[in-house]
Amino acid sequence: METQARRIVVISTGGTIASRWQGTGFAADAPGREVLATAAIPHGITSEVIDLFNVNSPRLTSAQQLTLLRTVHEVLADPGVDGIVVTHGTDTLEETALLLDLHHHDPRPVVLTGAQKPLGAEDGDGPGNLYDALLTAATVRDLGVLVVFDGKVHAARGTVKTQTLAADAFADPSGPRVGKVGFGKVSVLHRPERPEPLPLPAADAALPRVDMVMHHVDADPLLLEAALTAGARGIVLVATGAGNATPEFVTAVRGAVERGVLVALTTRVPAGPVTEIYTHGGAVDLAAAGAVLTGTLRAGQARTAVLAALLAASGAEERAEVLRRLVGGAGSLAEAAAA
């Protein structure tokens, strides 16, 4: 008896995979059915398309991400759907993937993919990525939200864009990939750990402002203070090393936390955890001032986690506790020494 076809819904949001030449550069303008038509459909899969929006992903807004989040949950409310593929621009794909994963409570997969070369390119990577994403969405279970690119399967958490142009665009610099796709098969090599998923944000929830500030030689808290003046309810401090800044930043972070602002601490270093090792403005002092260390989440995903925590809770202490749960354990000096 022939096995029933797996039903996969493709949600199209734009990006390079849907981009065509506009006279001076490329921009997303192709509808999802045209994107899907470029790819072979794996045997035993039926597909349908939802055109949600069509933007270059640097223009993506948090409001659009929440629209996508709700659309994913609406699609999965149909028990006849076996999985979802989201076609997405690569520039902010990592942020959208984590937001979806933080709220994903279904064993059926949501797989994000895209392309580094535009629609119709002779050597384009979009068709192959889309084929692999469809196959993954129809095959795996209980892995959360995934990123499938260049024959590799990545967990949403920790996966970032590591190449501006190369086809092998995504990786988790601090952890193993989930699996690989090849010869019509998905091989699972690692099962990611995920926190308990959050409930969907209220449909009428006001979107809080969340800003990022980077530390560097000669940096001072001017831009952090400017973010507060602009009304930021969350701030991500992108520090150096294992999470280090200056005593002036410690003072500014303490003041922000006292005002009820949620502050997260990450690093501009590509791999490794944010860890309490140094004082005199280091992560030891920043944590004592109230900053939440984000483990191996980097800037964009740390901001996503802050946004999710702000939408999930009302009080400052509760929001900080939610953020700590979302980012996982942060390293201490003792842990670093043991490692």
C-alpha positions in Angstrom: 0.0 0.0 0.0 1.4 3.4 -1.0 2.2 5.7 1.9 0.1 8.8 2.1 1.9 11.9 0.8 3.4 14.3 3.4 1.7 17.7 3.3 4.2 20.6 3.6 3.1 24.3 3.7 5.6 26.8 2.4 5.4 30.3 3.8 7.1 32.8 1.6 8.6 36.0 3.1 10.9 37.2 0.4 14.7 37.4 0.6 17.4 36.6 -2.0 15.6 33.3 -2.9 12.8 35.5 -4.2 15.0 38.3 -5.6 15.3 39.6 -9.2 17.3 42.4 -10.8 15.8 45.8 -10.3 18.1 47.9 -12.5 20.7 48.8 -9.8 20.6 45.7 -7.6 18.5 42.8 -6.5 15.4 42.9 -4.4 12.7 40.5 -3.4 9.7 40.5 -5.7 8.8 37.0 -6.8 5.8 35.3 -5.2 6.1 32.0 -3.4 4.7 29.9 -6.2 7.5 31.1 -8.5 10.1 30.4 -5.9 8.7 26.9 -5.3 8.5 26.2 -9.0 12.3 26.4 -9.2 12.8 23.4 -7.0 12.1 19.7 -7.5 9.6 18.4 -5.0 10.8 15.3 -3.1 8.9 12.1 -3.8 5.9 11.6 -1.5 5.5 15.3 -0.7 2.6 17.7 -1.6 3.2 21.4 -1.1 1.1 24.5 -0.9 2.2 28.2 -0.6 1.3 31.1 1.6 2.6 34.4 0.4 2.9 36.3 3.7 5.1 39.2 2.7 7.9 39.8 0.2 10.8 41.9 1.6 14.6 41.9 1.7 15.2 40.6 5.2 17.2 43.7 6.5 13.9 45.5 6.2 12.1 42.9 8.4 10.3 44.3 11.5 9.5 42.6 14.8 5.8 43.1 13.9 6.3 41.1 10.7 8.1 38.4 12.7 5.2 38.2 15.1 2.8 37.9 12.1 4.9 35.0 10.8 4.9 33.4 14.3 1.1 33.5 14.5 0.8 32.3 10.9 3.0 29.3 11.8 0.8 28.4 14.7 -2.4 28.9 12.6 -1.0 26.5 10.0 0.0 23.9 12.6 -3.5 24.0 14.0 -4.5 21.9 11.0 -3.6 18.3 12.0 -3.3 17.4 8.3 -0.2 19.5 7.9 3.0 17.5 8.4 5.5 20.4 8.4 6.3 24.0 7.4 9.1 25.5 5.3 9.7 29.2 5.6 11.6 30.9 2.7 13.4 33.9 4.2 16.2 36.3 3.5 19.5 35.3 5.0 20.5 38.6 6.7 18.0 38.3 9.6 17.0 34.6 9.2 18.8 33.7 12.5 16.7 36.1 14.5 13.4 34.9 13.0 14.4 31.3 13.5 15.1 31.8 17.2 11.8 33.7 17.8 9.9 30.9 16.2 11.8 28.3 18.2 11.2 30.0 21.5 7.5 29.6 20.9 7.4 26.3 19.2 5.6 23.5 21.1 4.8 21.1 18.2 6.6 17.9 17.2 6.2 18.9 13.6 9.1 20.8 12.2 9.4 24.4 11.0 12.3 24.7 8.6 13.8 28.0 7.4 15.8 28.2 4.3 16.8 30.8 1.6 19.5 31.5 -0.9 22.8 33.4 -1.4 22.1 33.8 -5.1 19.0 35.3 -6.7 16.1 33.6 -8.4 17.0 32.3 -11.8 20.8 32.4 -11.3 22.3 29.6 -13.4 24.3 28.4 -10.4 21.7 29.4 -7.9 21.6 27.6 -4.5 17.9 28.3 -3.8 16.4 25.3 -5.6 18.7 22.8 -3.8 18.1 24.5 -0.4 14.4 24.4 -0.9 14.4 20.7 -1.9 16.4 19.9 1.2 14.1 22.0 3.4 11.0 20.3 2.1 12.6 16.8 2.6 13.6 17.8 6.2 10.2 19.2 7.0 8.6 15.9 5.8 11.1 13.7 7.7 12.2 14.8 11.1 10.2 15.3 14.3 10.8 16.8 17.8 13.8 18.9 16.8 12.2 22.3 17.1 12.8 25.0 14.5 15.6 24.3 12.0 17.7 26.1 9.5 18.6 24.0 6.4 21.2 25.4 4.1 23.9 23.9 1.7 23.1 20.4 2.7 23.3 21.0 6.4 20.7 21.0 9.1 21.1 23.5 12.0 19.2 24.1 15.2 17.7 27.6 15.4 19.4 28.3 18.7 23.0 29.5 18.2 23.0 29.3 14.4 24.2 32.6 12.7 25.1 33.7 9.3 28.9 33.2 9.1 29.5 33.9 5.4 28.3 37.0 3.5 28.3 35.4 0.0 29.4 31.7 0.2 26.8 29.0 -0.2 27.7 27.5 3.2 26.2 30.5 4.9 25.1 29.3 8.3 26.7 27.6 11.3 26.7 27.5 15.1 30.2 28.5 15.9 29.8 27.1 19.5 28.1 23.8 18.8 27.4 20.9 16.5 25.0 20.9 13.7 21.8 18.8 13.9 22.3 16.8 10.7 22.9 16.7 7.0 20.9 16.1 3.8 22.2 14.0 1.0 21.1 11.3 -1.5 17.5 11.9 -0.7 17.9 11.3 3.0 18.1 13.4 6.2 20.6 12.1 8.7 20.1 13.4 12.3 23.5 13.7 14.1 22.6 15.7 17.2 19.4 16.6 19.0 19.3 20.2 20.3 18.4 21.1 23.8 15.6 23.6 24.0 13.9 25.5 26.9 10.2 25.1 27.6 8.4 27.0 24.9 6.7 30.3 25.6 3.0 31.0 24.9 2.2 33.2 22.0 2.4 36.9 22.7 -1.0 38.6 23.0 -2.3 39.8 19.7 -2.6 43.4 21.0 0.8 43.4 22.8 2.7 46.6 22.3 6.2 46.0 20.8 8.9 47.2 23.1 12.0 48.9 21.8 15.1 46.8 22.1 18.5 48.2 21.1 22.0 46.9 20.8 25.2 48.7 21.9 28.7 47.5 21.1 31.8 47.9 23.3 35.1 48.7 21.7 38.4 50.6 22.4 37.5 54.1 23.6 33.8 53.2 24.0 31.7 55.0 26.6 28.0 54.5 27.6 26.8 57.4 25.5 24.9 55.2 23.0 23.5 53.1 25.9 22.2 56.2 27.5 20.8 57.4 24.1 18.9 54.1 23.8 17.4 54.7 27.2 16.4 58.2 26.2 14.8 56.8 23.1 12.6 54.6 25.3 14.4 51.2 25.1 12.8 48.6 27.4 15.6 46.2 26.6 19.3 46.6 25.7 21.8 44.1 24.4 25.4 45.0 25.3 27.8 43.4 22.8 30.9 43.2 24.9 34.5 42.2 24.1 36.1 38.8 25.0 34.0 36.6 27.4 31.7 39.6 28.1 33.8 42.5 29.2 33.5 46.3 29.1 34.5 49.1 31.5 33.4 50.3 34.9 31.5 53.2 33.2 29.4 50.6 31.4 28.8 48.8 34.7 27.4 52.0 36.2 25.2 52.6 33.1 23.9 49.0 33.2 23.1 49.3 36.9 21.2 52.5 36.3 19.2 50.9 33.4 18.3 47.9 35.4 17.2 50.1 38.3 14.8 51.8 35.8 13.3 48.4 34.9 15.2 47.9 31.6 16.1 44.4 30.7 19.9 44.2 29.9 21.5 41.2 28.2 25.2 40.7 27.9 26.7 39.0 24.8 30.1 39.3 23.0 31.4 40.2 19.6 33.6 37.1 19.6 32.2 34.5 17.2 32.4 31.4 19.4 32.3 30.4 23.1 30.2 31.4 26.1 29.8 34.7 27.8 31.5 34.0 31.2 32.1 35.7 34.5 35.9 35.8 34.7 37.0 39.4 34.9 36.2 42.3 37.1 37.1 46.1 36.6 34.2 46.3 34.2 34.1 42.7 33.1 31.3 40.2 33.1 31.6 39.7 36.9 30.7 43.3 37.5 28.2 43.5 34.7 26.3 40.5 36.0 26.4 42.0 39.5 24.9 45.1 38.0 21.9 43.1 36.7 22.9 42.2 33.2 21.8 38.7 32.1 24.5 36.7 30.4 23.4 35.1 27.2 25.6 32.0 27.0 26.5 31.3 23.4 23.7 33.5 21.8 25.2 36.3 19.8 23.9 39.8 19.3 20.9 39.3 17.0 19.6 36.2 18.8 20.3 37.8 22.2 18.1 40.7 21.1 15.4 38.2 20.0 15.5 36.5 23.4 15.2 39.9 25.2 12.2 40.8 23.0 10.5 37.5 23.7 11.1 37.9 27.5 9.6 41.4 27.5 6.5 40.1 25.7 6.2 37.1 28.0 6.3 38.8 31.4 5.3 42.1 33.0 7.6 42.7 36.0 11.3 43.5 35.7 12.4 40.6 37.9 10.1 38.2 36.1 11.4 39.3 32.7 15.0 38.8 33.8 14.1 35.3 35.1 12.4 34.4 31.8 15.4 35.7 29.9 17.8 33.5 32.0 15.6 30.5 31.2 15.6 31.3 27.5 19.3 31.7 27.1 20.3 28.8 29.3 23.1 28.6 31.9 25.8 31.2 31.8 29.4 30.4 32.7 31.2 31.3 35.8 34.9 31.6 36.7 34.8 28.1 38.3 33.2 26.6 35.2 35.7 28.3 32.9 38.6 27.0 35.0 37.2 23.5 34.9 36.9 23.6 31.2 
